[in-house]
Amino acid sequence: MHVAVKMLKLVVLLLLLPPVACKAETTKCPMKDPLPVPHEWYQPGDLLIGGIASQIGYHLHEIDFSQHPAQELYKGPYMATKFHQHVLALVFAVKETNKNPRILPNVTLGFHVCDSYNDMRMTYRTTLDLLYKLHRYFPNYECDAHKNLIAVIGGISSDISLQISNILSLYKVPQLSYGSFAPEKRRGKQSPFFYHAGPNEAYQNTGIIRLLLHFQWKWVGLFAVDNNSGEHFLKVLEPLLSQNGICLDFIHRVPNEYHWNFSDDIKDLLLDIYIPFRDSKANTFMFYGEPTAFMAFNIFMFLANPQFKEITSFRKVCIMTAQVDFALTSLQRAWDFQFFQGTIFFTIQSNEVLGFQSFLKEIKPYGEEGNGFLKDFWEQAFDCVYSNSEELMNINERCTGEERLESLPGHLFELHMTGHSHSIYNAVHAVANALHAIHTSRSNHRAIDDGQGVELHNLHSWQVHPFLQGISFNNSGGESLSFNDEREMEAGLDVMNLITFPNKSVYRVKIGRVNPNVPEGQEFIIDEKMIVWQTSFNQISAHSLCSDYCNPGSHKKIKEGEKFCCYDCVPCPKGKISSQKDMDDCMKCPSDQYPTENQDGCIPKRISFLSFEEPLGISLASIAVSLAVITTIVLGTFIKYRDTPIVKANNRDITYILLMALLLCFLSSLMFLGQPGKVTCFLQQSVFSIIFSLAVSCVLAKTITVVAAFMATRPGTSMRKWVGKRLTTCVVLACSLIQASICVAWLAISPPFPDVDTLSLTEEIILECNEGSVLMFYIVLGYMGLLSTISLTVAFLARKLPDTFNEAKFITFSMLIFCSVWLSFVPTYLSTKGKYMVAVEIFSILASGAGLLGCIFSPKCYIIILRPELNTRDKLTRRKY
């Protein structure tokens, strides 16, 4: 297959035509042009606006379609008739300017439009034509008429624009490109005379990312034109996609060349483009490139399978960039476009220009003298031929000239001004307003009322630059336009939705926009309800994911060796949650919350402390009060029978102190109940430890008293002087003061304080008293344990002493219980959490205190109350304890 393409890129020139003689008499003009003569459209005027139109043509020949469903294809040149509107937008802008008496009065603008064939050689030749030629080709030579070139507008692609700039920059001619370029391509490689009437491509990249994120399309394919622009687009877009969690399933290059061999190249292109596209799991694909690349892509798809619209695996959403503009040749008019139903594409923002559609409707094929484009456009747009055409014999329909442009489908021609045409329209007005500013400036300085045209005849192109750079004007649509510091005419993008119909017509609907001149976060707006999707999507947006969404309660686990968009869904580990779909990782709940059963959310934790209102608190408080009451009764009984032998035995005062200490111990346990506060936390451990140490000291004093009394009965011993209050008082005071000193140091260094524990229990927030210094806490417990051990040891050794008033065996039982309770307290205390830890400490206080009270005082109370006859000296001296 051999395809040759001609692409016409619009270039607008302002020229002045004074009567200058041709200098051909001294230079021999070439007899034959090395390249085909391009299409031209010439309309003279005082100021001439010339240009190169954006029209694409295919020449198909040497193709054997006998074995292919496309055998009915017509062999001949084909034009992208839709881009003829670019030429007409130029003509309309020129005529509108000529009718406006406020801009360049008494000066008539003309235009000169040429074709570049989308070929580098033709682009350079056409640019030279506009500089030095009017009717015949004389490169770098003034022949026929002298032209004073003022400015150039073109082209639509970055490659064509840079090729034009290579020549124009040498002559310091301002150039206005109306395509959408990448920001990096706008700088560095271009001359300071290069301007941009189209939007920055960075805005389009932003719109693509926002669009994909809006519909959660995370697995997409990409077709990009195989040239520098496509390479740069991939270089910029791939990092943006990755940063936003979007993966590319495939990247394929679409050739922008127009010569290939069917037997060799087409098969390779079909394998590289059609088959991967057909087999891809991605339901969304993007197309970036120029119209020629899109037309080639469409041809590849059609040649591979003319019925591809019916293949279910092709139910995909297409996203096209502004450069494509969904333009096809008349060759493709008979093809089915249902495949492109629901396509979303970007276009340069445009407002409807008043009078433009009326201007288009008035165009007739015989009414435009010098228009070299119109014949080809009319024949191919309406599928007819002029009466003088040599091909009339092969076609049944003759062009009548009464055909109506509004009857053409949207892919062949649009009455609505497209984004590129709107940029051309604004570029023409920018140049016209810059010239008007020059004229006004000179008139003000020289006070010249007439002869304006003479003044502009002397203008050099480089003199337009400062006025063009600072120009600010309103077009007929009411838009305020100007160039910024980067010589860019800031413009946004419209987001369009393509709707196809069975009669092979297409219609586009505006569904959103990308506006750079708004606060951050509001650049992209889309109305999803206005989108018409393919019927295979059941009126809803397609999902394009490599893996299904991970539901809340699970997270993504990347598959080894694959892209990060391909993953398995794994349940969250214990203690973590994922509250949204497709989360990369699970997260912990805040410290005051805990995961739900399905691990898809967090629940506020309950506040937990041992209160007086709950059953456990009520039980412990009741036991503490009951023991306190019993202790009070015992103390009252001992006071009442204080003169009886059994009370007077073994130091009555120590007995009273022990009972008081036990009473206070039982009551101090109540300080551990209720919500912890500063005062209770500050006092509870210290008060408890001091009181308990006092009680144990009293028990130890009683035990030592028994031992001292026994030893004092031996003849010649010196222990008699220690028997009595002096010994017991010293023991009680010394032991208690040591514990008190430890507690004072604790409170001074790092006292206990109210604290919140959010980590120990999953579903509860524990309100507790933090010990402050854990070391001091265990020193206090250790000292109390030391006293208990000494008391137990002494009592155990003295349990069988032959003394009538011996209490040692009862003290042994009581201290055995006391030590057992506190030995089991430490591991139990450390293994429990929350209010149960407090309950263990209260229980240990009550149990150890009850052991002392019961073992030491219950036998005596039994005698005092139930067997008073035994509470005599004679009876006691005969009893053995």
Secondary structure by P-SEA (a helix, b strand, c coil): cbbbbbbbbbbbbbbbbccccccccccccccccccccccbbbbbccbbbbbccbbbbbbbcccccccccccccccccccccccaaaaaaaaaaaaaaaacccccccbbbbbbbbbccccaaaaaaaaaaaacccccccccccccccccccbbbbbccaaaaaaaaacccccccbbbbccccccccccccccccbbbccccaaaaaaaaaaaaaaaccccbbbbbcccaaaaaaaaacaaaaaaacccccbbbbbbccccccccccaaaaaaacccccccccccbbbbbccaaaaaaaaaaaaaacccccccccccbbbbbccccccccccccccccccccccccccccccccccaaaaaaaaccccccccccaaaaaaaaaaccccccccccccccccccccccccccccccccccccaaaaaaaaaaaaaaaaaaaaaaaaaaaacccccccccccccccccaaaaaaacccccccbbbbbbccccccbbbbbbbbbbbccccbbbbbbcbbbbccccccccccccccccccccccccbbbbbcccccccccbbbbbcccccccbbbbbcccccbbbccccccbbbbccccbbbcccccbbbbbcccccccccaaaaaaaaaaaaaaaaaaaaaaaaaaaccccccccccaaaaaaaaaaaaaaaaaaaaacccccccccccaaaaaaaaaaaaaaaaaaaaaaaaaaaaaacccccccccccaaaaaaaaaaaaaaaaaaaaaaaacccbbbbbbccccccccccccccccaaaaaaaaaaaaaaaaaaaaaaaaaccccccccaaaaaaaaaaaaaaaaaaaaaaaaacccaaaaaaaaaaaaaaaaaaaacccaaaaaaaccccccccaaaaaaccc
